[in-house]
């Protein structure tokens, strides 16, 4: 179970969308989460990687090396 507190303007938009389409607000909340969860995870991992680089705990990899590794250096 998940409970969300939304700003009033977003809640109103969600209410209106649900009313117009006959779908539940939960349906649209679920769709939004499923659509954006991968992106949110990627952002988190990128931020963690950047902080690790800044602390000197890891090294960067040149783009040319990554492209060669994955066969994209054509």
N, C-alpha and C positions, 0 to 999 in steps of 0.2 A: 504494500500500500504506500502511496506517495501523496503527500499534501503539499500544495504550492501556494505561496502568497504572491500575488501579482499586483503590480501597480494598477490603480483603478482604471486608467485609460486602456491598458492592455486587457484587463478583465472585461471591460465593455466591448472591446473589439472582438474578443473571443466569444462572448455571449452573442453578439450580433452574427458572427460567422456561423455559430452553431444553430442559431434560430433560422438563418437564411437557407442553410443546407440540410437541416433535419438531422445532423449528426451531433454527437455529444461533445462537450468541451474536452472531456477526457480523450476522445478520439484524436482531436487536434493537438492536444498536449503530447500524446504518445507519438504522433507523426512527427512533431517538431523535434522531440528528443531523438527518435530513431534517425531522422535526417541529419542531425547536427552532432551526434555523439562522437562519431569518428573524427570530425574536425576538432572538437573540443579536446579529445585525447591527443591528437597530433600537436595541437597548440601547447598543451601541458608538457608533452615530451620534448618539444623544441625549446621551451623555456628552461626545463631542467637541464637539457644538453648545453644551452648557452651559459647557464650558471656554472656548470661543471667546467666548461672551457675558461670562463673568467676566473675561477678559483685555481686553475692550473691542474685540474684533476684528470683532464683528457686532452687529446690533441685534435686538431682539425684534419680533415682529409681533403686534398685538392679535388675540385670538380672533375678535372681530367682523369684522375685515378678512378673515381666513381663511375664515370661514363665508360671507361675502358673495361672496368670490372663487369659491367652489365651490358657490354656490347653495343654501347650507344656512341662510340667514338668515330663513326663513319663520317 
